Amino acid sequence: MGMTVTLLSMRRVTLRDIAKRAKVSHVTVSLALRKHPRIPVETRERVEALAKEMGYVPDPALGRLNAYRRGATEGPAHTVIAWINYWKDPRKLDIYPTYHQYREGANQQSAALGYRIEEFRLATGELSIARFVTILKSRGITGILIPPFPDNPEKQLELPWEDYSTVRFGYSGSHILTNSISNAQYQTAYDATEHCVKRGYRSLGYYFNHGGEVKTRSRFLGGYLAGCHMYKLKQSIPPLIAETSQVEDHEDLFMDWYNAHRPEVVFTQHEEVYYWLTQNGFKVPNDVKIVHLALPAATSVNFSGMHQQSKQIGIQAVNLLDRLMRHGDRGIPEVPVEVHIKSNWIDGDTA
């Protein structure tokens, strides 16, 4: 008899076992454990507490089978993914080549997986947050992609995040503690330093603007400084961080800094540096090299530097969101995941 009791106690607890105790259907239990918004919070919490008490552990094999069945039957064929444009002038989001490539990659992968991306403009005043939430609910949209925000949005974006699977691009909107994806910015600058060392350069300089440093949490600057320290490079050249974000106003400041320190190589994300130097009589790359840390899709200058794989970031953002949606993972995760995509070096003509 003792052996029988032991064997029974080792049997895996099922959704039906929990449903019997909770006096609800096993479908309700399944939805509750996936935090589905259709299930009232009180019921969801009661089911979660019972599952924990009974020692319920999801069966991975069954989960994969269910995910396959959902894909084969319901599928995402008509599922819309919401793309939130939080710019007051929504056209500005696509002006940035990096952000444009995020969208390009996201569109490509969404189509490949059977989704369709639809843009919602939430900062123009034409669509209120309340109306947006109503639209999502009525149309059954539960997947959200959040591309970067402008530097200083008028107000923070607040939504009932517990109802949605969400992936955020980059570091703006960081008060939204969802899973996120970005370029591996620290590694990008570190790798660029390593490439310069291999080419025999020992005197490096760094120029960026304060707004960019805030938005990236100084990850580029951190990787650059770490690389300089690791390779024991000349440390007497202070990084130039311009106080304003208006790059066109930085020429005099930059040229004063350059003439004072004369680095062999300038690390930057501003292509204007090339024109400032050449218009002041310096030849690139003979007199000074330029390494671009965030190569755009197209520019009139064939820069040397780091390609951030922005389109690939868009593709992987959709892959991450697809997994979250298929597993019913919604809301703010207890431990948010940051996915970082590595850059690759482009030889170009400037270094």
Secondary structure as the mmCIF struct_conf table of DSSP 4:
data_model
#
loop_
_struct_conf.conf_type_id
_struct_conf.id
_struct_conf.beg_label_comp_id
_struct_conf.beg_label_asym_id
_struct_conf.beg_label_seq_id
_struct_conf.end_label_comp_id
_struct_conf.end_label_asym_id
_struct_conf.end_label_seq_id
HELX_RH_AL_P HELX_RH_AL_P1 GLY A 2 SER A 9
TURN_TY1_P TURN_TY1_P1 MET A 10 MET A 10
BEND BEND1 ARG A 11 ARG A 11
HELX_LH_PP_P HELX_LH_PP_P1 ARG A 12 VAL A 13
HELX_RH_AL_P HELX_RH_AL_P2 LEU A 15 ALA A 22
TURN_TY1_P TURN_TY1_P2 LYS A 23 LYS A 23
BEND BEND2 VAL A 24 VAL A 24
HELX_RH_AL_P HELX_RH_AL_P3 HIS A 26 LEU A 33
TURN_TY1_P TURN_TY1_P3 ARG A 34 LYS A 35
TURN_TY1_P TURN_TY1_P4 PRO A 37 ARG A 38
BEND BEND3 ILE A 39 ILE A 39
HELX_RH_AL_P HELX_RH_AL_P4 VAL A 41 MET A 54
TURN_TY1_P TURN_TY1_P5 GLY A 55 GLY A 55
HELX_RH_AL_P HELX_RH_AL_P5 PRO A 60 THR A 73
TURN_TY1_P TURN_TY1_P6 GLU A 74 GLU A 74
BEND BEND4 PRO A 76 PRO A 76
TURN_TY1_P TURN_TY1_P7 ALA A 77 HIS A 78
STRN STRN1 THR A 79 ASN A 85
BEND BEND5 LYS A 88 ASP A 89
HELX_RH_3T_P HELX_RH_3T_P1 PRO A 90 ASP A 94
TURN_TY1_P TURN_TY1_P8 ILE A 95 ILE A 95
BEND BEND6 TYR A 96 TYR A 96
HELX_RH_AL_P HELX_RH_AL_P6 PRO A 97 LEU A 113
TURN_TY1_P TURN_TY1_P9 GLY A 114 GLY A 114
STRN STRN2 TYR A 115 ARG A 121
BEND BEND7 ALA A 123 LEU A 127
HELX_RH_AL_P HELX_RH_AL_P7 ILE A 129 ARG A 139
TURN_TY1_P TURN_TY1_P10 GLY A 140 GLY A 140
STRN STRN3 GLY A 143 ILE A 146
HELX_LH_PP_P HELX_LH_PP_P2 PRO A 147 PRO A 150
BEND BEND8 ASP A 151 ASN A 152
BEND BEND9 GLU A 154 LYS A 155
HELX_RH_3T_P HELX_RH_3T_P2 TRP A 161 ASP A 163
STRN STRN4 SER A 165 PHE A 169
BEND BEND10 GLY A 170 TYR A 171
TURN_TY1_P TURN_TY1_P11 SER A 172 HIS A 175
BEND BEND11 ILE A 176 ILE A 176
BEND BEND12 THR A 178 THR A 178
STRN STRN5 ASN A 179 ASN A 183
HELX_RH_AL_P HELX_RH_AL_P8 GLN A 185 LYS A 198
TURN_TY1_P TURN_TY1_P12 ARG A 199 GLY A 200
STRN STRN6 LEU A 204 ASN A 209
HELX_RH_AL_P HELX_RH_AL_P9 HIS A 210 LYS A 215
TURN_TY1_P TURN_TY1_P13 THR A 216 SER A 218
HELX_RH_AL_P HELX_RH_AL_P10 ARG A 219 MET A 230
TURN_TY1_P TURN_TY1_P14 TYR A 231 LYS A 232
BEND BEND13 ILE A 237 ILE A 237
STRN STRN7 LEU A 240 ALA A 242
BEND BEND14 GLU A 243 SER A 245
HELX_RH_3T_P HELX_RH_3T_P3 VAL A 247 ASP A 249
HELX_RH_AL_P HELX_RH_AL_P11 GLU A 251 HIS A 261
BEND BEND15 GLU A 264 GLU A 264
STRN STRN8 VAL A 265 THR A 268
BEND BEND16 GLN A 269 GLN A 269
TURN_TY1_P TURN_TY1_P15 GLU A 271 GLU A 271
HELX_RH_AL_P HELX_RH_AL_P12 GLU A 272 GLN A 279
TURN_TY1_P TURN_TY1_P16 ASN A 280 GLY A 281
TURN_TY1_P TURN_TY1_P17 VAL A 284 ASP A 287
STRN STRN9 LYS A 289 HIS A 292
BEND BEND17 LEU A 293 ALA A 294
BEND BEND18 ALA A 297 ALA A 297
BEND BEND19 SER A 300 VAL A 301
STRN STRN10 SER A 304 HIS A 307
HELX_RH_AL_P HELX_RH_AL_P13 SER A 310 ARG A 326
TURN_TY1_P TURN_TY1_P18 HIS A 327 GLY A 328
BEND BEND20 GLY A 331 ILE A 332
BEND BEND21 GLU A 334 VAL A 335
STRN STRN11 GLU A 338 ILE A 341
HELX_LH_PP_P HELX_LH_PP_P3 LYS A 342 SER A 343
STRN STRN12 ASN A 344 ILE A 346
BEND BEND22 ASP A 349 ASP A 349
#
